[in-house]
Amino acid sequence: MAEAHNALGEAETESTTVVVIGAGPAGLTVANLLRRCGVDCVVLERGSRAHVARRQRAGIVETRAVRMFESWGLADVVRGGPPHDGLLEFRIDGESRFVDDRDGSAGSGARLCPQQVLVENLTAAHLADGGDLRYEAADVSLHDLTGDRPTVRYRAADGTRHSISCDFVAGCDGEHGVTRTAVPEGVATVHTFDHGIGWLTVLADAPPPAHPLLAVSPEGFAAHFPRGPRSSRYYLQCPPDDDPGAWPDDRVWDALRTRLADPALVPGPITDRETFRLRGLVHEPMRHGQLFLVGDAAHILSPMGGKGMNLALHDADLFVRAVRDAVRGGDDTALRDYSRRCLRRVWSDQEFSHWLTRTVHEAGDDTDSGPFLRRLARARLDRLVTSPGARHAFAELMTGLDPAREETGPA
């Protein structure tokens, strides 16, 4: 049956409960969980499916998030890679020290699941469940967010314009998406912090390390992480505004061999390289009317500690349970409390990420930090690898399982 259009050539307004903006890990998790508790939604993504599938960022799904997916009956979405054995290697001036980031609790642990694998698995699960996922949605705009029924308008790939009326909008489209900018100036506070540190990130078809590796040396920080059975991601400390073009292959591999203290490091074809600044950002509150910010639309973290994607998955879980309570039982308590509950973990993870970022960088090259801060950072690393109490606190933060953990699951 042909779709009805109004006099302006726009499709007649559709209706749904939740419009999800963005089909990355946050948006697809929201969509899948909503389907699991019987709440209808429409997902709008400005990119193509192929483009979304190519985006590569995070690689480890933390313990809390793995158990969250299991509790919703979605365990398969994180089975794109081997379980993380819990060991994290700190290589300090060439000397290897290992920290176990498992907290000893019963149940599944973290998994090595690259972001693009998680996204593809979540996409497949959502579509198999009959989900409505619309790619190449351009010119998305949000209207009447403080009313009872907001409206989302967009232009489809064929040029037709569409309008969707809904109860809630989930803003899962990242820092530069339309949802965060839809919050009027003065309504929210944006807290920012710039570490003054840059990273060159390199993706290569090269053998992964036996364990995630963080290396501290006078030449600067470096890291080596698995991204698949034959793929690795590397990080090299560099000036914040460095040009990736200044890092030809030979320079990359020479720097990695030196900083990782591994003269025999096996190189491979480099498939992607870019530079970025390490920084933190928090949008507070994470709600405006019926718009709820989820993931990178609300917060950005330094990659240290692997909290960015995992924090987005936490937001998604809280948001869906709040919507479920409101739709099923007419109880909007969790919706009203959404921002406060999210921000409690956001600031905790920001602090952990900040602590680890400063520690591994200041412990190495002291050009900016100076010898006093360098020795303090070295003391923190020594405590981490020698003190059972410090190791337990570190494991608790890495797993995401704090003692006052939130309820999870579709009960």
N, C-alpha and C positions, 0 to 999 in steps of 0.2 A: 504494500500500500504506500502511495506517495506521501511524503512528509508535508504537512500543512505549513504554509507560509503566510505572514501578514502582508499588509500593503507595502511595507518597506523592503520586502524580500527576505525578512528574517524568519527563521523557523519559529513556530509557536513555542511558547515557554514550556519547557519540560519541568518535572518535579522529582526531587529525590530527597533523601534525608541528609546526606553528607556529600559535598563536592570536595574531592581531594585534588589539590593542585600540586603536581609533581609526581613522577613515577620512579624515583630513586628508592633507596632502602627504606626511608621513612614513609613515603607515600604508599608504597606497595605493601608494607607491613600494616599500615592503617587499613588499607583496602581489604587485605586478607582477613584481618581480625574482625572487621565489621561484618564481612560475609559469614564468618564463623558464628557470630551471635545474632544473625538474621536481620542486620540493618543494611538497607540498600544505600549504594553510593555510586558516584560517577568519578572516574579518575581522568584528569586532563594533564597531558604532558606536551610541552612545546617541541621537544625533539622527536626524531623518528625512533622506532624500536631499535634499529641497528645502532644509532648514536648512543642511546641509553645503555645498550649492552656493552659498548666499548669503554665506558667510563671506568677507570681503575683508580681506586683510592685505598680503602682499608683492606686488611687481610685477615684479621682475627676477630671472630665473634666470641665475646667474653662469656664466661660461665653463666652469669645471670641471664643473658640474652638467649643462650642455648636452651636453658631450662624454661624460659618464657615461651619460646616457640614450641617446645615439647608440651607445655601445659595447654596450649591452644590446639594441639593435634597437628602441628606443622613441623615436626622434627625433621622431615626430609629436606626442608629448604636449606638447612645448614650442613647437609652431608655432601658438600662438593669438594671436600678435602679431608685429610687425615685429622684425627684428634690432636690437639696441642698437648705435648707430653708434660707441660708445666715448667720446663727448664728454660730459663732466660740467661744468656751468656753476657757477662760484662767483661770486655777485654781491655784491661787497664795497662797502658804502656807495654802491650804484648802479652801480659799475664792474664790467663783466663780464670774468671771466678764465676760460679754458677749460683743462681737464685731460683728457687722453686716458687712459682707464683700461684700454686694451688693452695687453698686454705684448709684442706682436709675434710671438707663437708662431703656428705654422701650425694651421689647423683652425677649426671653428666658434667663434663668439664668443657673448657673452651675448645673451639674448632678452628683450624686453618681453612677459612673459606673466603677467597677473594671477593671483593665487593661485586664484581661483574657476575660471578657465579651465583651469589646470593640474589642479586636482582633478577637474573634469568630464571632462577628457581621460583622466586616469588611471583614473577610474571606468569609463568606456566601454571602455577597453582591457582592464581586468581582467575585466569581465563578458563581453566578446566572446571572451575566452580561456577562458571557463568557470569563472571565479573564484567563490568563495563569499563573498558580502558581505551581512551581515545588519544592517539598520538598526533603530533604536528598541529596542536591546538594553539593558534596564534592570537595575538591581541587580546589576551585574557584580561578582563577587568572585573572588579568586585564592587557591588552596589548595596546600599542599605544594610551595612554590616551591623549597625546598632539596632535594627528593627527585628521583628519576629521571624521574618522570612527573607534572608539576603538573596540577591540574584547574582549569578556569575555569567558573564557574556564572553564569547570567544568566536574566532573565525576558524572554520575547519579547513583542511588541506584543499578541498575543492572550491574554496572561496565563500561557501555559505556561512551565514552568521547564526549563532545559536545562543539561546538564553536558558539558564537552568535556575529554577527557584529551589531553595533548600532550607534546612533548619540550621546547619552548621557548615562552616568552611574550614578544612584542614590545610594550613599553609605549609606544604612540604617541599617547596621549590627553591630552597637554599638562600644564601645571603643576598644574591642579586636577583631574586625572583620578584614577582609582582605582589606577593602577599605581605611581605614585610614593609614594602613601600606604601601599602594601602593603609597602614596605620598612620593617622594624622600626626603631624609634627607637634610635639608637646605632650602627646598622650602617653608616650613611653620614654624611658631613659635607656640609652645605649652606652654600656660600659665597654671600654676598649683598652687593650694593652699591647704594645709592640715590643717584642723581645730584642729587637735590633739584630736579629740573627737570620741569615738566609740558609736555605737548603737547596742543593741541586738534587733532584730526585731522578733516578735512572731506572728504567725497566729494561731488562735484558733476558734473552734466552740463554741463561747460564745456570749451572747447578745451584740449587738452593742450599743454605747452610743446614747443618744438623739441628740447630736451635736458633731462634731469633737472636741476633747478635748486635750489641751496642758497644762501640769501641771508643775509648778515650785516649787521646795522645796529644803531645805538644803541637802537632801539625793540624789539630782540629778534630771535631767529632766525625764519626762515620758509622753507618749501620748497614746490616745485610739481613733481609727478611725473605722468607719463602713466599712465592706467589703461585705455586703450582709445582708439579713434579720436575719440570725442566725450566722453571722461570723464577727469576729473583728480582726483588726491588732493592735498590741501594740508595743511601742518602749520604751526602757529603756537605759538611758545613761550608758556607761560602758567604761573601758579602750579600746583604739583603737585596740589592738591586743588580746582582750579577747577571750577565747575559749567558743563557745556556749555550749560545754559539761559541762562547769562549772556552767551552769544555769539549774539545774533540775527543774521540774515542781513546786515543793513547793517553791523554791527560787524565781522563776518568779512571782508567785501569791502573795507571801509575799511582794516583792518589789513593785509590782503594787498597792497593797492595801495601802501601806505606802505612796508612792509618789503621787498617785492619790487622797489621802486622802479619800478613800472609803473602809472602813472596811468590807462592805457588798458586795464588788465586786464579781459577780458570775463567777466562773471559768468554764472552759470547756476543752475538749480534745485539746491539742496542736498538730497541724498538720505540722508545719514548724517553725524552728528557725535558725537564723544565725546572725553573727556579721559582721559589716562593718564599715569602716572609713568614716567620713563626710569630703568631699573635693570638690574642684572645679577644672574644667579643661576647657580650651577653645583652640580650634585649629583654627589658624588664618593665612591665609584666609581659607574659607570653600569650596574652589574650586581649582582643579588642572587640567588644560586642560578641558576635557569633563567630568571629574568626579566631582560630586557635593555631598558634605557631608551633611547628613540630620540627625538631632536628636543626639543620644548619640555618634555617630561616630565623631561628631564635638564638643560636649560639655557635661560635667557632672556637676551637681549641687547638693548641699546638698538638702535632701528631704524637708527641711523646706520651706513652701509656696507652695508645690505641683507643681513646675514649670518644672520638668524634662520632663515628657511625653507631657505636654502642649506646651512646647517650641519646641519639635519635630513636633507636629502637625502644629505649625506656620511655621516652615521651609518647611514642605511638601507643604503647601498651596502656599508659595512664589515660590518654585521650579516649581510646576506644572503650575502656571500662567505664569512663565517665559518661560517654554517649549512651552506652548500653543501659546504665542506671536511669538516665533521663528518659529514654525512649520506652524501655520496658516497664519501669516502675514509677515514672514521674518524679524521680528524685534527682534534683540538679545540684546536690551538695558537692559531688566530685567535680562537676563542671566549674562551679564557683571556686573550688579549691585547686583547680588544675595548675595554674601558674605557680602557686606557692609550693606545691608538692614537686613539680618539675624542678623549680629553681633550687630547692634544697640539694638535689643531686648535681645539678649543673655547677653550682659553686664548689661543691666537694670535688668534683672531677676537674674543674678548672684549677683548683689548688694543687691537686695531685700532678696534673700535667705541668703546671708552672714549676713545681718543686723538682720534678724529674728533668725538665728542660734546663733549668738553671744549673742543676747538679752536674749533668753529663757535659755541658758546654764549659762551665766555669772550671771544671776539674781538668780540662785539657789545655787549650790555648788561653793563656791569661793576658793576652795583649790588651783586651778591654777591661777584664774583671780585676786584674792585678793579682799579685802573689797572695795577699791575705784571703780574698774570696776563693782563690784556687785551692788553698789549703783547707778552707772550710768545706768546700765541695768534696775534696779527697777524704776528709773525715767522715762525711755523710756516706760516701760509697763504702768506706771501710766498715762503718757500723752496719750498713745494709747486708754485707756479705759475712759478717761475723756474729751479729746479734740475733738470736732466735725471735726476740720480741719485735725487732725492726723488720725481720723477714716476714713475720706473721702479719704485721700491719700493711706491708707492701702487698702481700698476697690478697688480703682482704680488699684492698683498693683495686687490684688488677682483676679480680673475679667479678667485682661489682656487687658482691653479696655483703652488704653492710648489716650489722646486728639488728637494725630496725628496718629490715627489708620490707618493701611494699608487697601487698597481696598481688599475685599474678593469676592469670587463667580465666576461662570463660564461665565461671560458676554463676 
